[in-house]
Amino acid sequence: MPSESFEDILSDAVSFLEGKPVITDEIISYGPLRVTVAPKEGKANTLLADNLFSPSLLLTERIERGLIPLRGKTVIELGAGCSLPSLASCIISDPSNVPSLVVTSDYPDPVILENLKHNIERNQILVSPSCKLHYTGYEWGQGAQELLAFLPSGASGFEIVILSDLLHFHASHDALIKSVSFLLKKTADARVFVAAGKYTRPAVCSSFMDKAAEAGLTFEEHPEYKSDKDGSKWLGSLSVSDLDEEALGVRKGNCRFWVGRWRKV
């Protein structure tokens, strides 16, 4: 199956909004969080780090509502873009559901990493004191020792891996799954949380799940997001930039959501 170009992905991503960006604000807010997307240049443009897509909002809403168990856990986000979900996990999650470590990562490009750095610095004062927060560059499929080095001594992997809107990079599925295999702790309670826009073709999503199964991972799709009529009610309580509840519901309803784990450990 040929991979989609980033122009195709962008076209599909905004077509249901009649060509409008997900959020029009220069600084994107979610409750107290303030983030920016990378400038539209170079790798940031090619890898779509210069946009915020709906799956990041879905994941962040679930974090806000406490539906992703984070308490005391180690978390890494791959292809983080502006890092909204990973930052949310240590800033807007309930005090009883705060992770002990969050690492947010994206492709090692100066423009992308500079934006990551600014987003970390802008929100650092809001980070829960019980959580350590780091950012780093990482290319999927490469050795993960530098990422694993952030973990506490003796830890063999991260307990939670977040993948927000990455499945459309069809040609990179093998590398992405290889990275997840490197990073996800080999325990029964370790989890991968995956959100994708419905503009990512079903066959592409299925291809990722099939390859993940070959690597020993199994994914279950949340039934709430399987149809256009379900899962489109926004249930977060914090304000999100210039979007009202109806607009947020439209974006949430344009997503699919899976939870993955090791099949055998």
C-alpha positions in Angstrom: 0.0 0.0 0.0 1.5 3.4 -0.9 2.1 5.8 1.9 0.1 9.1 1.9 1.8 12.4 1.3 1.6 15.0 4.1 -0.4 17.1 1.7 -3.0 14.3 1.4 -3.1 14.0 5.2 -3.6 17.7 5.7 -6.3 17.8 3.1 -8.2 14.9 4.7 -7.6 16.3 8.2 -9.3 19.7 7.6 -11.9 18.6 5.0 -14.5 17.9 7.6 -14.0 21.4 9.0 -14.3 23.0 5.5 -10.6 23.8 5.5 -10.4 25.5 8.9 -7.6 24.7 11.3 -8.4 22.7 14.4 -7.6 25.8 16.5 -6.9 29.2 15.1 -5.2 30.8 18.1 -1.5 31.4 17.9 -1.1 30.2 21.5 -3.3 27.1 22.1 -4.8 26.9 25.6 -6.3 24.0 27.5 -7.2 25.1 30.9 -4.0 26.6 32.3 -1.8 25.0 29.7 -0.3 27.2 26.9 1.4 25.6 23.9 2.4 26.6 20.4 2.9 24.5 17.3 6.2 24.6 15.5 6.7 27.1 12.6 5.7 25.9 9.2 9.1 25.2 7.8 11.4 22.3 7.1 10.8 19.0 8.9 8.2 20.6 11.1 6.0 21.0 8.0 6.8 17.6 6.5 6.2 15.8 9.8 3.0 17.9 10.6 4.5 19.3 13.8 3.2 22.7 12.7 -0.4 21.7 13.4 -2.5 20.5 16.3 -4.9 17.7 15.2 -8.1 16.5 16.9 -6.6 13.3 18.5 -4.5 15.4 20.8 -7.6 17.0 22.1 -9.3 13.6 22.6 -6.3 12.3 24.6 -6.1 15.4 26.6 -9.8 15.3 27.5 -9.4 11.7 28.6 -6.5 12.7 30.8 -8.4 15.6 32.3 -11.3 13.2 33.1 -9.0 10.7 34.8 -9.7 8.0 32.2 -6.0 7.2 31.6 -4.5 5.8 34.8 -1.3 7.8 35.4 -0.7 7.7 39.1 3.0 7.2 39.9 3.7 5.9 36.4 6.4 6.6 33.8 5.0 8.1 30.6 6.5 8.8 27.1 4.9 10.5 24.1 6.4 9.8 20.7 5.9 12.3 17.8 4.6 14.7 20.3 4.3 17.8 18.2 3.3 20.5 20.7 3.1 17.9 23.5 -0.5 18.7 24.6 -1.3 15.2 26.0 2.0 14.6 27.7 2.1 18.1 29.2 -1.5 17.6 30.3 -0.6 14.4 32.2 1.6 16.3 34.6 -0.3 19.6 34.8 -4.1 19.2 34.5 -4.6 15.6 35.7 -6.2 15.1 39.1 -3.6 15.3 42.0 -4.3 11.7 42.7 -3.5 10.7 39.1 -0.2 12.3 38.5 2.7 10.3 36.8 6.1 10.2 38.4 7.9 10.9 35.1 6.9 12.3 31.7 9.2 12.4 28.6 7.9 14.1 25.6 9.8 13.5 22.3 9.7 14.3 18.6 12.0 14.1 15.6 15.5 15.5 16.3 15.0 18.6 14.2 16.2 22.0 15.6 12.9 23.8 14.7 10.7 21.0 16.3 12.9 20.7 19.4 13.0 24.5 19.9 9.2 24.6 20.0 9.2 21.6 22.4 11.7 23.5 24.6 9.5 26.6 24.6 6.4 24.7 25.5 8.2 23.0 28.4 9.6 26.3 29.7 6.2 28.1 29.3 4.4 25.5 31.4 7.2 24.4 33.8 5.8 26.3 36.8 2.5 24.4 36.4 4.0 20.9 36.5 3.1 18.8 39.6 6.0 18.8 42.0 5.8 15.0 42.2 6.5 14.6 38.5 9.7 15.0 36.6 9.3 16.4 33.0 11.8 16.1 30.2 11.9 16.6 26.4 14.2 15.1 23.8 14.7 14.4 20.2 14.1 10.8 18.9 13.9 9.2 15.5 11.5 6.2 15.4 13.2 2.9 15.0 16.5 3.9 16.4 18.0 2.6 19.6 16.1 3.9 22.7 18.9 3.9 25.3 18.9 7.7 25.6 15.2 7.6 26.3 15.4 4.7 28.7 18.1 6.6 30.6 15.4 9.0 31.9 13.8 6.2 33.8 14.6 5.5 37.5 17.5 3.1 38.2 16.5 -0.5 37.5 13.4 0.3 35.4 13.3 -1.5 32.1 10.7 0.5 30.2 8.0 3.1 30.3 4.6 2.1 31.8 2.7 4.3 29.4 3.4 5.2 25.7 1.2 7.8 24.0 0.8 8.0 20.3 -1.3 10.9 19.1 -2.3 10.9 15.4 0.8 9.0 14.2 -0.8 6.1 12.3 -1.2 8.1 9.0 2.6 7.8 8.6 2.1 4.4 7.0 5.6 4.0 5.7 6.9 4.5 9.2 4.8 1.9 10.9 7.6 -0.6 11.2 9.9 1.9 12.8 7.2 3.2 15.2 6.3 -0.3 16.4 10.0 -1.1 16.8 10.3 2.0 19.1 7.2 1.0 21.1 8.7 -2.5 21.5 11.9 -0.9 22.8 10.2 1.5 25.2 7.1 -0.2 26.6 7.8 -2.0 29.9 7.3 -5.8 29.6 4.6 -6.0 32.3 0.9 -7.0 32.2 -0.2 -3.5 33.2 1.9 -1.5 30.7 -0.3 0.3 28.2 -0.1 2.1 24.8 -2.7 4.8 24.2 -3.3 5.5 20.6 -5.6 8.1 19.0 -6.0 8.7 15.3 -8.2 11.0 13.2 -10.9 9.3 11.0 -9.2 11.0 8.1 -6.5 8.3 8.5 -7.8 5.5 6.3 -9.2 2.4 8.0 -6.9 0.2 6.0 -3.9 2.2 7.2 -5.0 1.8 10.9 -5.6 -1.9 10.4 -2.1 -2.3 8.9 -0.6 -0.8 12.0 -2.6 -3.1 14.3 -1.6 -6.1 12.2 2.1 -5.3 12.4 1.8 -4.5 16.1 0.3 -8.0 16.6 3.3 -9.5 14.9 5.5 -7.7 17.5 3.5 -9.2 20.4 1.1 -6.3 21.0 -2.6 -6.4 21.1 -4.9 -3.4 20.7 -8.6 -2.9 21.6 -10.5 -0.1 20.0 -12.8 1.9 22.4 -16.3 1.3 21.2 -17.3 4.9 22.0 -15.4 6.1 18.9 -16.3 3.5 16.4 -19.0 5.4 14.6 -19.6 9.0 13.7 -22.6 9.2 16.0 -20.8 8.0 19.1 -18.2 9.7 21.2 -18.8 13.2 19.9 -19.9 14.7 23.2 -17.2 16.9 24.8 -17.1 16.0 28.5 -14.1 18.1 29.6 -14.7 21.0 32.0 -11.7 23.2 31.2 -11.8 25.8 28.5 -10.0 25.1 25.2 -8.8 28.1 23.2 -11.5 29.6 21.0 -13.6 26.4 20.8 -17.0 25.9 22.3 -18.4 22.6 23.5 -20.1 21.9 20.2 -17.0 22.5 18.2 -14.9 20.4 20.5 -17.5 17.6 20.2 -17.1 17.7 16.4 -13.3 17.3 16.7 -13.6 14.5 19.3 -16.1 12.7 17.2 -13.6 12.7 14.3 -11.3 10.4 16.2 -10.6 6.8 16.9 -9.1 5.5 20.1 -7.3 2.3 21.1 -5.6 0.9 24.2 -2.7 -1.5 23.6 -0.8 -4.0 25.8 1.6 -6.9 25.5 -0.3 -10.1 24.5 2.0 -12.2 26.7 4.5 -11.2 29.4 
